[in-house]
Structure formats: structure tokens, C-alpha cells
Amino acid sequence: MTGTTLRLDKFLWHARLCKTRPAQPVRVGDLLVVSHGGWRRQIEILGLGERRGPASEAQLLYRETAAPTRLTPVDPGWTALLAEDDD
């Protein structure tokens, strides 16, 4: 893991996970929980990306750490973007 950071909004844009632009630094190895397309996804950042490329390239920037879960109508779909540290 390197000390290089990228703003969260740029990572989410490069990884094609979000269209919003929250300015929060993220690093390789960070864990995120994001709501995307009616699903809640838990991911680990594997790379930061330098551009918004094709989907096949974007998928190399992260890996799923758990199976996606479907958001229910009762669930507002909001969750904290940065997973809490267990340290």
C-alpha cells in the first residue's frame, strides 16, 4: 500500500461507481460501502485510476469484499462512504 491519495469523488468517478463528487481523500487499501444502482456494495480500493475509462478498466480499481445486497424500499439507501476502521 502506498501513501498516494486521490479525492474520493475522483476515485468513484474513475471506478464508475458514482456520479457525485464528495471531496474526501482515499488510498489504495481503503474500504468503502457505497449504494449503487439499487445495491449496497462493499469494496476495497485496489488502484486509484488516472481517468474515467471503459467499464473493464474501471473494474480493475476495486474488488468486492462482500456480496452486494439489494436495497429495500424501507432502506433510504444512504450509508457512510468510508467504512469504519476496526483498529
C-alpha positions in Angstrom: 0.0 0.0 0.0 1.4 3.4 -0.9 0.8 6.8 0.7 -0.6 8.3 -2.5 -4.1 9.6 -2.2 -6.8 10.6 -4.6 -10.0 12.5 -3.8 -12.9 10.2 -3.2 -15.1 11.9 -5.8 -12.4 11.3 -8.5 -12.0 7.6 -7.4 -15.7 7.0 -7.5 -15.9 8.7 -10.9 -12.9 6.7 -12.4 -14.3 3.4 -11.0 -17.8 4.3 -12.4 -19.4 3.7 -9.0 -20.9 7.2 -8.6 -21.7 10.4 -10.4 -21.5 12.5 -7.2 -18.4 14.4 -6.3 -17.7 14.2 -2.5 -14.1 15.6 -1.9 -12.6 13.1 0.6 -9.1 11.6 0.1 -8.9 7.8 -0.3 -5.9 5.4 -0.6 -5.2 2.0 -2.1 -6.4 -0.4 0.6 -9.3 1.7 1.9 -12.7 0.0 2.3 -15.8 1.7 1.1 -19.5 1.0 1.4 -21.5 2.6 -1.5 -25.0 2.4 -2.7 -25.1 2.0 -6.5 -27.9 1.1 -8.8 -30.2 -0.1 -6.0 -27.5 -2.2 -4.4 -25.2 -1.7 -1.4 -21.7 -2.7 -2.3 -18.6 -3.2 0.0 -15.4 -2.7 -1.9 -11.6 -2.4 -1.3 -9.7 0.1 -3.4 -7.0 -1.6 -5.5 -6.0 1.3 -7.6 -6.8 5.0 -7.9 -7.1 5.4 -11.7 -6.0 8.3 -13.8 -9.1 8.8 -15.9 -12.6 7.6 -16.4 -12.0 4.8 -18.8 -14.2 1.9 -20.1 -16.0 -0.3 -17.6 -13.5 -3.1 -18.0 -10.7 -0.8 -16.9 -12.8 0.7 -14.0 -13.4 -2.8 -12.6 -9.7 -3.2 -12.0 -9.7 -0.4 -9.5 -11.6 -2.3 -6.8 -12.7 -5.7 -5.6 -16.0 -6.7 -3.8 -15.3 -7.6 -0.2 -18.8 -9.0 0.3 -21.8 -9.9 -1.9 -23.8 -6.9 -2.9 -27.1 -6.5 -1.0 -30.3 -5.3 -2.6 -31.7 -2.0 -1.1 -35.3 -2.4 0.2 -37.9 0.3 -0.1 -37.7 0.8 3.6 -33.9 1.4 3.4 -33.3 5.0 2.4 -30.2 3.9 0.5 -27.8 6.2 2.4 -24.7 4.9 4.1 -21.4 6.3 5.2 -18.9 6.2 2.3 -15.9 5.3 4.4 -16.1 2.0 6.3 -15.2 2.3 9.9 -11.7 1.1 11.0 -11.5 -2.0 13.2 -8.2 -0.8 14.7 
